[in-house]
Amino acid sequence: MAVNIDKMTAEIDLMKNNILYVIKDGQLIEQELPAYGETVIVTLGGKVDRLETTVKRKV
């Protein structure tokens, strides 16, 4: 990931299927997704407040 602070742009790799990108207050946050499970994006006031990840294991 390449970030240009002056232009407020970021170049991300679209081939990474296990990464979720969240923008909060001008900051780009990478969140790695679990192989099995769920990630819930909780918003507060129309902005991302937190990410809640539940990891499961497939047998």
Contacts in CASP RR format, 6 or more apart in sequence:
PFRMAT RR
TARGET T0000
AUTHOR 0000-0000-0000
METHOD contacts of the structure
MODEL  1
MAVNIDKMTAEIDLMKNNILYVIKDGQLIEQELPAYGETVIVTLGGKVDR
LETTVKRKV
1 10 0 8 1.000
1 11 0 8 1.000
1 12 0 8 1.000
1 13 0 8 1.000
1 28 0 8 1.000
1 30 0 8 1.000
2 10 0 8 1.000
2 11 0 8 1.000
3 9 0 8 1.000
3 10 0 8 1.000
3 11 0 8 1.000
3 28 0 8 1.000
4 10 0 8 1.000
8 26 0 8 1.000
10 28 0 8 1.000
12 21 0 8 1.000
12 28 0 8 1.000
13 19 0 8 1.000
18 32 0 8 1.000
18 33 0 8 1.000
18 35 0 8 1.000
19 30 0 8 1.000
19 31 0 8 1.000
19 32 0 8 1.000
19 33 0 8 1.000
20 30 0 8 1.000
20 31 0 8 1.000
20 32 0 8 1.000
20 33 0 8 1.000
20 39 0 8 1.000
20 51 0 8 1.000
21 28 0 8 1.000
21 29 0 8 1.000
21 30 0 8 1.000
21 31 0 8 1.000
22 28 0 8 1.000
22 29 0 8 1.000
22 31 0 8 1.000
22 41 0 8 1.000
22 48 0 8 1.000
22 51 0 8 1.000
23 29 0 8 1.000
23 48 0 8 1.000
24 47 0 8 1.000
24 48 0 8 1.000
25 47 0 8 1.000
31 39 0 8 1.000
31 51 0 8 1.000
31 53 0 8 1.000
33 39 0 8 1.000
33 53 0 8 1.000
34 53 0 8 1.000
34 55 0 8 1.000
34 56 0 8 1.000
35 58 0 8 1.000
36 55 0 8 1.000
36 56 0 8 1.000
36 57 0 8 1.000
36 58 0 8 1.000
37 53 0 8 1.000
37 54 0 8 1.000
37 55 0 8 1.000
37 56 0 8 1.000
38 53 0 8 1.000
38 54 0 8 1.000
38 56 0 8 1.000
39 51 0 8 1.000
39 52 0 8 1.000
39 53 0 8 1.000
39 54 0 8 1.000
40 51 0 8 1.000
40 52 0 8 1.000
40 53 0 8 1.000
40 54 0 8 1.000
41 48 0 8 1.000
41 51 0 8 1.000
42 48 0 8 1.000
42 49 0 8 1.000
42 50 0 8 1.000
42 51 0 8 1.000
42 52 0 8 1.000
43 49 0 8 1.000
END
